[in-house]
Amino acid sequence: VTAVREGRLRAASGLHARPAARIVEEASRFASEIAIESGSKGANAKSIVSLLRAGIPGGAPVRLVATGDDEEQAVERLAQVLEELE
Amino acid sequence: VIRLRGEGVSDGRACAPVVLLDGGAAAGAPPQERAALDTASALAELERAVRASDDELEAASRRGREELGADAAAILEAQRLILADPELMGPIRDRIAEQGRDPAEAVVEVSREIADEIARIPDDYLQQRAADVVDAAQIVVGHLRGRRGGRSAVPAAVAGGVIVAARDLTPLETISLDRSLVRGLVTELGARNSHVAILARQMSIPAVVGVDGLLDEARAGRRVAIDGASGECIFDPRPELAERFDTPPEPAFAVIPDVVATDDGTAVEVLANAASADEVAHAVALGADGIGLYRTEFMFFESGLVDEERQLRAYCEAAEAADGRRIVIRTLDVGGDKPLPGSAVAEEDNPFLGVRGIRYSLRHGELFATQLRALARAAERFPNLEVMVPMVSGLEELDATRELLGAAGAGSLHVGAMIEVPSSAVLAAEIARETAFLSVGTNDLTQYVLAVDRTNPGVGELYSEVHPAVVRMLATIARAATAAGVTAGVCGELAGRAEAAPLLVGLGYRSLSVAPPFIGRIKSALAGASMDACRQLAGDVLAASRLRQVEELLTRNREATAP
């Protein structure tokens, strides 16, 4: 009932407004609830404020956790987006 | 008299009383005295203010995308997402509904709490993102307190205009400045390529940024003289100095619909940069002889991958708006520094030295072929349509492009090369023989020749499009084009600088593509200009070996030829 994917935030300057906006945009295409976790931090991938609050630094390992009908596709797509972010 | 110095980022001088713009302080201003609203009205007022803020950001984002590129727009788009986020808006509504808070106070409180939290993140860069939340919330507070963005914060009653001083200006505040009123702007933060600087240049407002100690001196109503070229910033100037700086705002140039020529009859076409059919029409109305740089990436940024039919429609609309004038469409110019949404771009340590421009297009052959087919079909209907390939660094890329053109049945297109990589400047003679025209992208050429990252404030002051090394390279390119019998053009920011126009013409450039507001200025500067003087200036500048000498030559020439 939950899809999990491990990844890494490549964006060198961390999850600031522009990459966060990009994640929100992609995450919002899915029905599932999607969380991005890094260490003790967790954020709702559909909320830019939540992502900015989490303050995930560049290069940090992240865990994508999705729950819902399209959870597999969601974590797969977002893992890809995380790879692409500059 | 107090003299401060910053970085001059947008040419022009002005002397006028200061108006302080400070969104942060306004957020803390006491709410207006008025009867408390009932909960339903307070919530309705909040929704109305959020909607108005979103409209404002959307409009500014569209403008930013068109005038500045996707980066500036992305920041405004992120602010729109912030205002739509339940993590911000939920607690605000709760405080209004459950604690009876004033809407503006609730917005300030909640956004400050979130910003404070972000500011505690142990990462300097991410900490600064607190500003995005505060900036976005500030727009809503502005609407709740009855003003729109940055604009109404400038009192309209000051005769003779004002100089806006601020710690920093957000893209929305900058783009909202009333150009008929704001004679100049000066900020404590910022660098040559921060958003405020780029916008100021686009808007033709003299600007000095990065002025240490500015806010200790800037008081509302205090007179200040600024020079947007030298970066000087002089408070309480003596009368004779004030007079020198108090140049009237640049006269509105008459629209010159015809192609202008120098005194020996040499025609110089003044084209415009554009990214939509509306902008093409606007530029034509301002007297543009055509479009020298039509950017296609915005269409992709907005809509993701655009199919051939939609591209065809867009190119036809643009070519039609040019109304028979030349229109040069640049093929997709994306890369690690401006990634295409939805496409996989590998992480690069140096995106400016990575897969950009033609390199990207050639690695995505399908995408590129689709664009070339759409362009070829548009050119069948509109023979005024030409194509230009960005980031060419060698002849191999032109070979590969030609192959794709043939395969796409687009062999008849007029294709020129953008010269913005030093290698292509060195190979300009060969490139000129194999293309329909050369167009120099001075912004990128400068950053590559000088090895200066335009976006790095630590080296921003080293960036100059008139550096002797850049000018000599410009001369090489123009000579190569002339020898091959093709037109040499410039489509970077340098083309829009009035003092540089005679230099470029003297070097052999016969096509300048500028931001639409600069069309009149550049046409007026060139109409009837002495070709001998242009050549003399070019010769003098080419003999100079230090930037300061070049700048002095350009300034002296501008003063000598000013009406």
Chai-1 contact restraints between the chains, C-beta under 6 A:
chainA,res_idxA,chainB,res_idxB,connection_type,confidence,min_distance_angstrom,max_distance_angstrom,comment,restraint_id
A,R10,B,E347,contact,1.0,0.0,6.0,A-B,restraint_1
A,S13,B,Y125,contact,1.0,0.0,6.0,A-B,restraint_2
A,G14,B,D123,contact,1.0,0.0,6.0,A-B,restraint_3
A,G14,B,L126,contact,1.0,0.0,6.0,A-B,restraint_4
A,H16,B,R129,contact,1.0,0.0,6.0,A-B,restraint_5
A,A17,B,A78,contact,1.0,0.0,6.0,A-B,restraint_6
A,A17,B,R129,contact,1.0,0.0,6.0,A-B,restraint_7
A,A17,B,D132,contact,1.0,0.0,6.0,A-B,restraint_8
A,R18,B,A74,contact,1.0,0.0,6.0,A-B,restraint_9
A,R18,B,A78,contact,1.0,0.0,6.0,A-B,restraint_10
A,A21,B,E77,contact,1.0,0.0,6.0,A-B,restraint_11
A,A21,B,A78,contact,1.0,0.0,6.0,A-B,restraint_12
A,A21,B,L81,contact,1.0,0.0,6.0,A-B,restraint_13
A,V24,B,L81,contact,1.0,0.0,6.0,A-B,restraint_14
A,S47,B,D85,contact,1.0,0.0,6.0,A-B,restraint_15
A,S47,B,E87,contact,1.0,0.0,6.0,A-B,restraint_16
A,I48,B,L81,contact,1.0,0.0,6.0,A-B,restraint_17
A,I48,B,I82,contact,1.0,0.0,6.0,A-B,restraint_18
A,I48,B,D85,contact,1.0,0.0,6.0,A-B,restraint_19
A,V49,B,D85,contact,1.0,0.0,6.0,A-B,restraint_20
A,V49,B,E87,contact,1.0,0.0,6.0,A-B,restraint_21
A,V49,B,L88,contact,1.0,0.0,6.0,A-B,restraint_22
A,S50,B,E87,contact,1.0,0.0,6.0,A-B,restraint_23
A,L52,B,I118,contact,1.0,0.0,6.0,A-B,restraint_24
A,L52,B,R129,contact,1.0,0.0,6.0,A-B,restraint_25
A,R53,B,E117,contact,1.0,0.0,6.0,A-B,restraint_26
A,G55,B,I121,contact,1.0,0.0,6.0,A-B,restraint_27
A,G55,B,L126,contact,1.0,0.0,6.0,A-B,restraint_28
A,P57,B,D123,contact,1.0,0.0,6.0,A-B,restraint_29
A,E84,B,A344,contact,1.0,0.0,6.0,A-B,restraint_30
A,E84,B,V345,contact,1.0,0.0,6.0,A-B,restraint_31
A,E86,B,G336,contact,1.0,0.0,6.0,A-B,restraint_32
